Amino acid sequence: MSYSFEFGRSVVRKYDDFGINPDIPLFMQLDTLKEDLIQVEYDSGHMLDIGWYPEFKLKGCFKICIIKSDEIIYEKSTRNIKKLKQLTEEAVRIIADSNVLK
């Protein structure tokens, strides 16, 4: 069972290759720890990018970024899948708030 994420409204394009099972230790899923796990583009020009860095290495972490006009405006990292879900929800809220302010 892998996690599912909610990406909010105004999604133009979505790539979701997050196949990590939270019930299985990460060292048993090294082939799923990729740089390109999730990319979501919004009509506001924001992109949400989630990946594991360095790719396929246990001593890495998930990175969550919001990119706007080729500039990183938000970046957080974690090794914990539950925390990843929380950080993703935070990033989606930031993007939604930015859409309200435009």
All heavy atoms as an XYZ file, in Angstrom:
841
protein
N       0.840     -1.181      0.000
C       0.000      0.000      0.000
C       0.882      1.240      0.000
O       1.709      1.430      0.859
C      -0.870      0.002      1.256
C      -1.659      1.266      1.437
S      -2.403      1.304      3.069
C      -1.827      2.876      3.605
N       0.742      2.081     -0.987
C       1.505      3.327     -1.000
C       0.584      4.476     -0.596
O      -0.629      4.352     -0.608
C       2.115      3.574     -2.380
O       1.105      3.760     -3.328
N       1.193      5.567     -0.231
C       0.436      6.754      0.173
C      -0.201      7.410     -1.035
O       0.334      7.367     -2.139
C       1.394      7.769      0.807
C       1.421      7.738      2.306
C       1.412      6.542      3.002
C       1.464      8.907      3.034
C       1.461      6.519      4.375
C       1.522      8.889      4.413
C       1.519      7.696      5.067
O       1.562      7.674      6.431
N      -1.318      8.042     -0.799
C      -1.879      8.903     -1.836
C      -1.853     10.331     -1.295
O      -2.011     10.551     -0.089
C      -3.295      8.481     -2.215
O      -4.158      8.632     -1.116
N      -1.622     11.262     -2.153
C      -1.488     12.658     -1.780
C      -2.604     13.467     -2.419
O      -3.045     13.171     -3.531
C      -0.142     13.217     -2.244
C       1.032     12.566     -1.587
C       1.611     11.426     -2.122
C       1.571     13.100     -0.428
C       2.697     10.827     -1.517
C       2.663     12.499      0.184
C       3.215     11.360     -0.359
N      -3.037     14.503     -1.732
C      -4.030     15.434     -2.258
C      -3.276     16.685     -2.702
O      -2.542     17.282     -1.915
C      -5.057     15.777     -1.167
C      -6.150     16.684     -1.620
C      -6.982     16.102     -2.762
O      -7.324     14.911     -2.710
O      -7.267     16.855     -3.706
N      -3.468     17.078     -3.959
C      -2.695     18.183     -4.516
C      -3.496     19.477     -4.687
O      -2.978     20.451     -5.217
C      -2.070     17.772     -5.850
C      -1.142     16.602     -5.703
C      -1.459     15.381     -6.271
C       0.024     16.714     -4.977
C      -0.607     14.301     -6.121
C       0.878     15.636     -4.824
C       0.562     14.429     -5.406
N      -4.722     19.491     -4.241
C      -5.501     20.716     -4.302
C      -6.104     20.976     -5.666
O      -6.165     20.099     -6.527
N      -6.519     22.221     -5.842
C      -7.182     22.623     -7.094
C      -6.186     23.244     -8.066
O      -5.047     23.478     -7.716
C      -8.268     23.642     -6.778
C      -9.333     23.079     -5.884
C     -10.332     24.132     -5.542
N     -11.300     23.560     -4.609
C     -12.557     23.891     -4.575
N     -13.024     24.801     -5.383
N     -13.364     23.321     -3.716
N      -6.667     23.536     -9.230
C      -5.899     24.238    -10.263
C      -4.717     23.434    -10.791
O      -3.729     24.007    -11.249
C      -5.418     25.603     -9.757
O      -6.497     26.362     -9.281
N      -4.785     22.114    -10.692
C      -3.722     21.260    -11.220
C      -3.862     21.185    -12.735
O      -4.922     20.875    -13.259
C      -3.779     19.846    -10.603
C      -2.796     18.910    -11.286
C      -3.526     19.908     -9.105
N      -2.774     21.512    -13.421
C      -2.757     21.458    -14.884
C      -2.209     20.119    -15.357
O      -2.723     19.517    -16.285
C      -1.896     22.607    -15.460
C      -1.750     22.500    -16.961
C      -2.457     23.952    -15.058
N      -1.157     19.655    -14.689
C      -0.499     18.410    -15.076
C       0.054     17.740    -13.832
O       0.540     18.420    -12.925
C       0.641     18.737    -16.034
C       1.159     17.590    -16.815
C       2.029     18.084    -17.927
N       1.357     19.256    -18.496
C       1.891     20.117    -19.326
N       3.103     19.958    -19.726
N       1.235     21.143    -19.789
N       0.019     16.411    -13.825
C       0.510     15.679    -12.650
C       1.257     14.429    -13.090
O       0.791     13.679    -13.934
C      -0.667     15.300    -11.750
C      -0.279     14.492    -10.539
C      -1.443     14.252     -9.601
C      -2.426     13.304    -10.205
N      -3.445     12.820     -9.280
N       2.429     14.235    -12.494
C       3.198     13.005    -12.649
C       3.334     12.432    -11.247
O       3.864     13.095    -10.349
C       4.577     13.305    -13.245
C       5.512     12.123    -13.224
C       5.445     11.155    -14.213
C       6.452     11.967    -12.216
C       6.291     10.051    -14.192
C       7.309     10.880    -12.185
C       7.228      9.928    -13.176
O       8.059      8.842    -13.157
N       2.844     11.228    -11.021
C       2.873     10.617     -9.689
C       3.391      9.189     -9.813
O       2.686      8.304    -10.280
C       1.469     10.644     -9.070
C       1.451     10.171     -7.619
O       2.449      9.588     -7.159
O       0.424     10.381     -6.957
N       4.637      8.986     -9.400
C       5.259      7.671     -9.431
C       5.684      7.269     -8.018
O       6.709      6.642     -7.812
C       6.458      7.669    -10.375
C       6.939      6.267    -10.705
O       6.137      5.319    -10.607
O       8.127      6.113    -11.054
N       4.881      7.685     -7.023
C       5.188      7.409     -5.625
C       4.654      6.029     -5.287
O       3.476      5.845     -5.015
C       4.548      8.462     -4.715
C       5.067      8.427     -3.304
C       6.172      9.181     -2.950
C       4.466      7.638     -2.348
C       6.668      9.155     -1.654
C       4.948      7.604     -1.051
C       6.052      8.364     -0.704
N       5.531      5.047     -5.308
C       5.127      3.677     -5.026
C       5.715      3.147     -3.734
O       5.858      1.940     -3.557
N       6.062      4.034     -2.825
C       6.706      3.635     -1.583
C       5.652      3.185     -0.574
O       4.686      3.895     -0.320
C       7.550      4.790     -1.025
C       8.643      5.140     -2.040
C       8.157      4.422      0.324
C       9.345      6.442     -1.769
N       5.850      2.011     -0.039
C       4.917      1.444      0.934
C       5.377      1.837      2.342
O       6.475      1.455      2.759
C       4.872     -0.073      0.790
C       3.832     -0.717      1.658
O       3.516     -0.243      2.740
N       3.294     -1.830      1.183
N       4.556      2.581      3.091
C       4.962      3.011      4.431
C       5.080      1.872      5.440
O       5.662      2.058      6.506
C       3.859      3.994      4.841
C       2.685      3.605      4.025
C       3.222      3.057      2.736
N       4.562      0.702      5.097
C       4.609     -0.448      6.001
C       5.855     -1.310      5.808
O       6.051     -2.277      6.531
C       3.355     -1.312      5.821
C       2.081     -0.547      6.133
O       2.101      0.281      7.071
O       1.069     -0.759      5.434
N       6.686     -0.964      4.824
C       7.900     -1.725      4.525
C       9.100     -0.806      4.761
O       9.087      0.342      4.317
C       7.883     -2.231      3.062
C       6.703     -3.183      2.847
C       9.198     -2.924      2.720
C       6.522     -3.619      1.404
N      10.137     -1.293      5.457
C      11.313     -0.449      5.688
C      11.910      0.065      4.373
O      11.911     -0.646      3.353
C      12.296     -1.383      6.400
C      11.456     -2.478      6.978
C      10.281     -2.624      6.056
N      12.417      1.293      4.403
C      12.963      1.904      3.191
C      14.111      1.105      2.585
O      14.239      1.046      1.362
C      13.412      3.341      3.477
C      12.297      4.346      3.714
C      12.880      5.706      4.085
C      11.387      4.473      2.506
N      14.942      0.449      3.426
C      16.078     -0.298      2.880
C      15.619     -1.454      1.993
O      16.400     -1.962      1.180
C      17.022     -0.782      3.992
C      16.527     -1.945      4.797
C      16.756     -3.245      4.381
C      15.838     -1.738      5.986
C      16.300     -4.328      5.136
C      15.388     -2.811      6.741
C      15.619     -4.105      6.316
N      14.358     -1.863      2.128
C      13.818     -2.931      1.286
C      13.141     -2.383      0.025
O      12.617     -3.143     -0.780
C      12.824     -3.769      2.088
C      13.463     -4.489      3.260
S      12.276     -5.418      4.248
C      11.838     -6.723      3.106
N      13.178     -1.052     -0.145
C      12.514     -0.412     -1.286
C      13.449      0.549     -2.019
O      13.001      1.543     -2.590
C      11.293      0.383     -0.800
C      10.277     -0.418     -0.025
C       9.105      0.438      0.373
O       8.247      0.743     -0.454
N       9.064      0.846      1.636
N      14.726      0.272     -2.020
C      15.695      1.191     -2.612
C      15.374      1.527     -4.067
O      15.615      2.650     -4.511
C      17.113      0.624     -2.503
C      17.722      0.593     -1.107
C      19.104     -0.037     -1.135
C      17.761      1.978     -0.497
N      14.820      0.582     -4.804
C      14.515      0.828     -6.216
C      13.375      1.826     -6.408
O      13.172      2.334     -7.509
C      14.201     -0.476     -6.941
C      13.016     -1.221     -6.354
O      12.779     -1.107     -5.134
O      12.326     -1.923     -7.109
N      12.650      2.149     -5.347
C      11.567      3.142     -5.454
C      12.009      4.525     -4.994
O      11.256      5.488     -5.154
C      10.338      2.721     -4.615
O      10.705      2.647     -3.243
C       9.785      1.386     -5.079
N      13.205      4.647     -4.436
C      13.701      5.931     -3.923
C      14.343      6.719     -5.065
O      15.555      6.728     -5.244
C      14.695      5.697     -2.779
C      14.145      4.929     -1.581
C      15.236      4.701     -0.542
C      12.955      5.642     -0.973
N      13.505      7.399     -5.835
C      13.938      8.091     -7.047
C      13.841      9.602     -6.880
O      13.081     10.102     -6.067
C      13.070      7.682     -8.234
C      13.092      6.193     -8.498
C      12.235      5.822     -9.673
C      10.781      5.863     -9.263
N       9.865      5.399    -10.285
N      14.603     10.315     -7.682
C      14.530     11.782     -7.681
C      13.182     12.269     -8.205
O      12.683     13.291     -7.751
C      15.655     12.374     -8.523
C      17.005     12.240     -7.877
C      18.116     12.868     -8.691
O      17.830     13.471     -9.753
O      19.276     12.755     -8.275
N      12.635     11.590     -9.159
C      11.373     12.015     -9.771
C      10.230     11.144     -9.265
O       9.828     10.186     -9.924
C      11.459     11.940    -11.295
C      12.472     12.910    -11.862
O      12.626     14.001    -11.280
O      13.111     12.586    -12.878
N       9.703     11.486     -8.090
C       8.568     10.753     -7.537
C       7.250     11.428     -7.888
O       6.315     10.778     -8.336
C       8.707     10.633     -6.016
C       9.861      9.766     -5.526
C      10.010      9.892     -4.015
C       9.632      8.322     -5.924
N       7.179     12.728     -7.669
C       5.943     13.476     -7.926
C       6.302     14.841     -8.489
O       7.189     15.521     -7.966
C       5.116     13.645     -6.634
C       4.656     12.287     -6.096
C       3.932     14.584     -6.855
C       3.984     12.342     -4.736
N       5.598     15.244     -9.535
C       5.677     16.607    -10.059
C       4.265     17.044    -10.414
O       3.569     16.345    -11.153
C       6.569     16.682    -11.291
C       8.023     16.428    -10.962
C       8.908     16.484    -12.182
O       8.459     16.321    -13.308
N      10.186     16.711    -11.956
N       3.872     18.185     -9.851
C       2.530     18.700    -10.086
C       2.658     20.142    -10.561
O       3.302     20.959     -9.897
C       1.670     18.652     -8.799
C       0.263     19.162     -9.074
C       1.633     17.237     -8.229
N       2.057     20.443    -11.713
C       2.053     21.807    -12.240
C       0.669     22.415    -12.024
O      -0.348     21.747    -12.225
C       2.378     21.800    -13.726
C       3.795     21.362    -14.025
C       4.067     21.356    -15.516
O       3.575     22.245    -16.231
O       4.766     20.432    -15.966
N       0.669     23.683    -11.621
C      -0.571     24.411    -11.348
C      -0.752     25.528    -12.363
O       0.223     26.018    -12.941
C      -0.520     24.998     -9.930
C      -0.503     23.940     -8.856
C       0.680     23.347     -8.445
C      -1.680     23.512     -8.263
C       0.690     22.359     -7.476
C      -1.678     22.518     -7.289
C      -0.491     21.952     -6.898
O      -0.487     20.970     -5.939
N      -2.005     25.947    -12.550
C      -2.281     26.997    -13.528
C      -1.649     28.336    -13.149
O      -1.515     29.228    -13.971
C      -3.785     27.143    -13.803
C      -4.583     27.590    -12.606
O      -4.015     27.843    -11.530
O      -5.823     27.676    -12.750
N      -1.213     28.478    -11.908
C      -0.547     29.705    -11.455
C       0.922     29.757    -11.860
O       1.593     30.767    -11.647
C      -0.630     29.793     -9.931
O       0.053     28.690     -9.342
N       1.429     28.656    -12.418
C       2.840     28.591    -12.786
C       3.712     27.945    -11.723
O       4.909     27.766    -11.925
N       3.136     27.584    -10.587
C       3.877     26.876     -9.542
C       4.052     25.416     -9.931
O       3.192     24.846    -10.609
C       3.126     26.917     -8.208
C       3.064     28.254     -7.585
N       2.040     29.142     -7.838
C       3.898     28.871     -6.706
C       2.246     30.241     -7.132
N       3.359     30.104     -6.443
N       5.153     24.830     -9.487
C       5.335     23.393     -9.625
C       5.726     22.836     -8.264
O       6.599     23.382     -7.578
C       6.409     23.018    -10.634
C       6.527     21.511    -10.684
S       7.501     20.701    -11.969
C       8.841     21.708    -12.294
N       5.065     21.768     -7.869
C       5.393     21.024     -6.660
C       6.235     19.831     -7.101
O       5.826     19.069     -7.976
C       4.116     20.561     -5.960
C       4.288     19.675     -4.733
C       4.994     20.439     -3.618
C       2.946     19.167     -4.257
N       7.410     19.698     -6.524
C       8.337     18.637     -6.913
C       8.744     17.856     -5.670
O       9.170     18.450     -4.672
C       9.572     19.239     -7.586
C      10.513     18.176     -8.096
O      10.123     17.423     -8.996
O      11.644     18.095     -7.586
N       8.598     16.544     -5.722
C       8.968     15.675     -4.601
C       9.865     14.564     -5.135
O       9.537     13.917     -6.130
C       7.719     15.060     -3.929
C       6.802     16.162     -3.398
C       8.132     14.101     -2.814
C       5.462     15.673     -2.883
N      10.978     14.364     -4.454
C      11.891     13.304     -4.856
C      12.758     12.856     -3.703
O      12.749     13.448     -2.621
N      13.499     11.788     -3.920
C      14.441     11.245     -2.931
C      15.848     11.559     -3.421
O      16.205     11.247     -4.564
C      14.263      9.736     -2.789
C      15.180      9.120     -1.784
C      16.435      8.630     -2.019
C      14.935      8.944     -0.386
N      16.989      8.144     -0.860
C      16.083      8.338      0.171
C      13.873      9.237      0.459
C      16.183      8.014      1.507
C      13.972      8.912      1.803
C      15.107      8.312      2.314
N      16.649     12.176     -2.560
C      18.008     12.586     -2.922
C      18.990     12.109     -1.867
O      18.742     12.326     -0.683
C      18.087     14.112     -3.037
C      17.211     14.651     -4.126
C      15.893     14.985     -3.879
C      17.714     14.813     -5.410
C      15.076     15.469     -4.887
C      16.907     15.307     -6.426
C      15.594     15.626     -6.157
O      14.796     16.106     -7.160
N      20.128     11.491     -2.274
C      20.439     11.045     -3.615
C      19.643      9.790     -3.985
O      19.349      8.947     -3.137
C      21.933     10.760     -3.583
C      22.260     10.497     -2.159
C      21.241     11.248     -1.342
N      19.328      9.716     -5.230
C      18.492      8.651     -5.774
C      19.066      7.271     -5.446
O      20.268      7.044     -5.560
C      18.424      8.848     -7.296
C      17.430      8.008     -8.003
C      17.262      8.453     -9.445
O      18.273      8.578    -10.166
O      16.107      8.666     -9.840
N      18.175      6.370     -5.022
C      18.486      4.959     -4.747
C      19.480      4.743     -3.597
O      20.015      3.654     -3.447
C      19.003      4.234     -5.998
C      18.102      4.367     -7.196
C      18.588      4.893     -8.379
C      16.775      3.985     -7.138
C      17.772      5.017     -9.493
C      15.946      4.103     -8.244
C      16.451      4.625     -9.417
N      19.721      5.762     -2.796
C      20.660      5.658     -1.674
C      19.891      5.737     -0.362
O      19.115      6.666     -0.148
C      21.708      6.782     -1.702
C      22.485      6.865     -2.990
C      23.433      5.706     -3.138
C      24.268      5.909     -4.398
N      24.956      4.757     -4.831
N      20.124      4.797      0.535
C      19.415      4.775      1.811
C      19.730      6.013      2.655
O      18.875      6.507      3.372
C      19.757      3.504      2.580
C      18.960      3.278      3.861
C      17.458      3.241      3.582
C      19.412      2.001      4.544
N      20.945      6.523      2.559
C      21.329      7.704      3.336
C      20.891      8.988      2.644
O      21.661      9.935      2.523
C      22.837      7.709      3.574
C      23.276      6.627      4.524
C      24.711      6.788      4.908
C      25.079      5.714      5.915
N      26.406      5.898      6.452
N      19.659      9.018      2.203
C      19.114     10.199      1.562
C      17.893     10.691      2.296
O      17.654     10.323      3.450
N      17.117     11.508      1.609
C      15.886     12.023      2.204
C      14.931     12.467      1.096
O      15.336     12.673     -0.039
C      16.180     13.181      3.151
S      16.882     14.624      2.339
N      13.667     12.588      1.480
C      12.681     13.170      0.582
C      12.885     14.678      0.576
O      13.110     15.278      1.628
C      11.255     12.897      1.081
C      10.861     11.455      1.083
C      10.769     10.746      2.267
C      10.567     10.801     -0.103
C      10.388      9.425      2.285
C      10.183      9.471     -0.106
C      10.097      8.784      1.088
N      12.812     15.292     -0.593
C      12.834     16.748     -0.698
C      11.539     17.200     -1.350
O      11.114     16.631     -2.358
C      14.023     17.232     -1.512
C      15.320     17.112     -0.769
C      16.427     17.863     -1.451
C      17.700     17.703     -0.648
N      18.807     18.416     -1.253
N      10.939     18.203     -0.761
C       9.698     18.776     -1.250
C      10.004     20.220     -1.622
O      10.494     20.987     -0.784
C       8.588     18.758     -0.166
C       8.367     17.339      0.363
C       7.293     19.336     -0.702
C       9.151     17.045      1.592
N       9.752     20.583     -2.872
C      10.045     21.939     -3.339
C       8.828     22.520     -4.041
O       8.080     21.805     -4.712
C      11.190     21.945     -4.339
S      12.754     21.364     -3.693
N       8.688     23.832     -3.909
C       7.781     24.586     -4.759
C       8.674     25.447     -5.639
O       9.548     26.164     -5.144
C       6.830     25.493     -3.959
C       5.940     24.687     -3.026
C       5.979     26.343     -4.919
C       5.106     25.544     -2.080
N       8.444     25.360     -6.938
C       9.241     26.107     -7.905
C       8.310     27.053     -8.648
O       7.215     26.670     -9.062
C       9.937     25.141     -8.892
C      10.820     24.162     -8.108
C      10.735     25.911     -9.938
C      11.250     22.945     -8.884
N       8.747     28.295     -8.805
C       7.991     29.302     -9.564
C       9.000     30.081    -10.392
O       9.983     30.590     -9.851
C       7.215     30.213     -8.610
C       6.529     31.387     -9.254
C       5.185     31.001     -9.820
C       4.561     32.225    -10.470
N       3.192     32.350    -10.389
N       8.781     30.148    -11.684
C       9.690     30.867    -12.597
C      11.134     30.393    -12.427
O      12.062     31.196    -12.308
C       9.596     32.377    -12.361
O       8.284     32.826    -12.542
N      11.329     29.077    -12.410
C      12.648     28.446    -12.298
C      13.382     28.793    -11.010
O      14.601     28.672    -10.932
C      13.527     28.795    -13.506
C      13.000     28.193    -14.787
O      12.433     27.085    -14.731
O      13.153     28.828    -15.850
N      12.663     29.223     -9.988
C      13.263     29.553     -8.701
C      12.579     28.755     -7.597
O      11.352     28.674     -7.550
C      13.084     31.047     -8.430
C      13.834     31.545     -7.233
C      13.698     33.049     -7.082
O      13.626     33.766     -8.094
O      13.635     33.497     -5.929
N      13.371     28.163     -6.715
C      12.815     27.424     -5.586
C      12.357     28.434     -4.535
O      13.158     29.233     -4.042
C      13.846     26.452     -4.982
C      14.209     25.379     -6.015
C      13.304     25.804     -3.715
C      15.330     24.463     -5.588
N      11.055     28.411     -4.234
C      10.513     29.355     -3.248
C      10.149     28.660     -1.931
O       9.795     29.337     -0.965
C       9.307     30.132     -3.809
C       8.169     29.185     -4.188
C       9.721     30.978     -5.002
C       6.883     29.894     -4.546
N      10.237     27.341     -1.904
C       9.956     26.556     -0.699
C      10.730     25.261     -0.835
O      10.725     24.639     -1.904
C       8.452     26.278     -0.614
C       8.009     25.278      0.431
C       7.554     25.707      1.667
C       8.009     23.914      0.175
C       7.117     24.801      2.634
C       7.585     23.006      1.133
C       7.136     23.453      2.356
O       6.705     22.553      3.305
N      11.405     24.871      0.237
C      12.120     23.595      0.214
C      12.197     23.044      1.629
O      12.614     23.739      2.558
C      13.527     23.759     -0.350
C      14.286     22.459     -0.453
C      15.637     22.612     -1.129
O      16.038     23.726     -1.483
O      16.312     21.577     -1.276
N      11.783     21.812      1.783
C      11.863     21.096      3.059
C      12.311     19.676      2.761
O      12.171     19.186      1.641
C      10.493     21.047      3.757
C       9.892     22.392      4.089
C      10.399     22.912      5.410
C       9.843     24.281      5.714
N       8.943     24.358      6.802
N      12.822     19.007      3.785
C      13.234     17.620      3.592
C      12.908     16.805      4.842
O      12.789     17.337      5.947
C      14.728     17.535      3.277
O      15.498     18.050      4.340
N      12.760     15.490      4.623
C      12.466     14.552      5.706
C      12.800     13.139      5.245
O      12.846     12.870      4.047
C      10.979     14.632      6.138
O      10.768     13.778      7.261
C      10.043     14.217      5.008
N      12.984     12.277      6.203
C      13.153     10.843      5.905
C      11.897     10.068      6.277
O      11.786      8.893      6.002
C      14.344     10.279      6.682
C      15.679     10.807      6.214
C      16.836     10.179      6.963
N      16.789      8.736      7.044
C      17.205      7.888      6.089
N      17.705      8.360      4.962
N      17.129      6.582      6.267
N      10.948     10.739      6.900
C       9.748     10.107      7.433
C       8.572     10.296      6.467
O       8.259     11.428      6.092
C       9.449     10.736      8.799
C       8.256     10.125      9.464
O       7.128     10.361      9.065
N       8.510      9.348     10.507
N       7.906      9.207      6.104
C       6.810      9.287      5.134
C       5.616     10.058      5.700
O       4.983     10.831      4.982
C       6.396      7.880      4.655
C       7.538      7.257      3.848
C       5.139      7.951      3.792
C       7.286      5.845      3.384
N       5.309      9.887      6.983
C       4.201     10.651      7.572
C       4.506     12.143      7.555
O       3.644     12.966      7.257
C       3.904     10.187      8.992
C       3.235      8.842      9.053
C       2.910      8.458     10.473
C       2.282      7.067     10.500
N       1.962      6.635     11.848
N       5.736     12.500      7.858
C       6.150     13.909      7.814
C       6.111     14.421      6.373
O       5.749     15.572      6.125
C       7.548     14.058      8.418
C       8.058     15.462      8.449
C       7.311     16.307      9.456
C       7.970     17.667      9.578
N       7.254     18.551     10.477
N       6.460     13.563      5.417
C       6.392     13.937      4.008
C       4.968     14.339      3.635
O       4.745     15.331      2.955
C       6.860     12.786      3.118
C       6.705     12.993      1.616
C       7.576     14.143      1.134
C       7.030     11.708      0.874
N       4.010     13.571      4.101
C       2.608     13.886      3.817
C       2.240     15.247      4.418
O       1.589     16.062      3.765
C       1.699     12.784      4.350
C       0.269     12.922      3.880
C      -0.473     11.624      4.072
C      -1.911     11.783      3.688
N      -2.242     11.237      2.402
N       2.679     15.528      5.639
C       2.410     16.814      6.281
C       3.059     17.968      5.517
O       2.432     19.014      5.299
C       2.914     16.822      7.721
C       2.171     15.894      8.638
C       2.864     15.758      9.997
O       3.992     16.201     10.193
N       2.179     15.122     10.940
N       4.309     17.783      5.114
C       5.009     18.829      4.372
C       4.381     19.066      3.001
O       4.333     20.194      2.516
C       6.492     18.482      4.233
C       7.301     18.475      5.519
C       8.715     17.946      5.273
C       7.339     19.862      6.146
N       3.896     18.002      2.383
C       3.214     18.139      1.101
C       1.921     18.932      1.267
O       1.622     19.826      0.468
C       2.932     16.753      0.491
O       4.173     16.064      0.326
C       2.233     16.869     -0.850
N       1.171     18.641      2.325
C      -0.056     19.403      2.597
C       0.262     20.880      2.842
O      -0.449     21.763      2.371
C      -0.782     18.806      3.804
C      -1.392     17.449      3.512
C      -1.860     16.703      4.759
O      -1.665     17.211      5.896
O      -2.422     15.604      4.588
N       1.358     21.142      3.555
C       1.793     22.523      3.793
C       2.125     23.221      2.472
O       1.717     24.363      2.237
C       3.025     22.522      4.704
C       3.594     23.884      5.001
C       4.814     23.785      5.895
O       4.718     23.163      6.976
O       5.867     24.336      5.514
N       2.856     22.543      1.599
C       3.230     23.111      0.307
C       2.000     23.389     -0.552
O       1.901     24.436     -1.202
C       4.194     22.174     -0.425
N       1.045     22.473     -0.547
C      -0.193     22.667     -1.323
C      -0.959     23.883     -0.793
O      -1.496     24.670     -1.571
C      -1.064     21.391     -1.308
C      -2.454     21.656     -1.859
C      -0.371     20.282     -2.101
N      -0.973     24.072      0.537
C      -1.623     25.260      1.122
C      -0.921     26.541      0.675
O      -1.567     27.545      0.363
C      -1.642     25.181      2.644
C      -2.761     24.334      3.205
C      -2.936     24.518      4.702
N      -1.743     24.278      5.488
C      -1.335     23.081      5.906
N      -2.049     22.003      5.610
N      -0.240     22.946      6.610
N       0.403     26.526      0.642
C       1.157     27.692      0.196
C       0.809     28.027     -1.244
O       0.595     29.200     -1.588
C       2.675     27.468      0.373
C       3.025     27.437      1.868
C       3.489     28.510     -0.370
C       4.434     26.953      2.155
N       0.736     27.024     -2.090
C       0.388     27.250     -3.499
C      -1.044     27.783     -3.598
O      -1.308     28.739     -4.338
C       0.556     25.961     -4.318
C       2.042     25.609     -4.406
C      -0.057     26.108     -5.708
C       2.337     24.225     -4.954
N      -1.970     27.213     -2.851
C      -3.362     27.673     -2.873
C      -3.457     29.127     -2.398
O      -4.179     29.927     -3.008
C      -4.229     26.775     -1.998
N      -2.732     29.479     -1.344
C      -2.734     30.861     -0.855
C      -2.144     31.809     -1.881
O      -2.611     32.927     -2.039
C      -1.963     30.973      0.465
C      -2.682     30.305      1.629
O      -3.887     29.975      1.483
O      -2.039     30.103      2.675
N      -1.111     31.367     -2.601
C      -0.510     32.189     -3.652
C      -1.513     32.442     -4.777
O      -1.541     33.524     -5.360
C       0.714     31.505     -4.235
O       1.719     31.371     -3.253
N      -2.322     31.424     -5.076
C      -3.341     31.587     -6.121
C      -4.393     32.595     -5.717
O      -4.907     33.333     -6.552
C      -4.007     30.241     -6.436
C      -3.084     29.329     -7.221
O      -2.118     29.768     -7.809
N      -3.390     28.051     -7.197
N      -4.730     32.659     -4.438
C      -5.723     33.616     -3.950
C      -5.181     35.029     -4.062
O      -5.911     35.980     -4.361
C      -6.113     33.292     -2.488
C      -6.934     34.410     -1.868
C      -6.863     31.983     -2.413
N      -3.861     35.191     -3.829
C      -3.254     36.511     -3.814
C      -2.918     37.059     -5.190
O      -2.640     38.228     -5.321
C      -1.954     36.459     -2.974
C      -2.136     36.080     -1.523
C      -0.770     35.942     -0.848
C      -2.974     37.116     -0.797
N      -2.981     36.222     -6.214
C      -2.560     36.708     -7.546
C      -3.562     37.639     -8.178
O      -4.646     37.841     -7.804
C      -2.244     35.560     -8.478
C      -3.412     34.714     -8.889
C      -2.954     33.709     -9.895
C      -4.167     32.902    -10.375
N      -3.919     32.078    -11.460
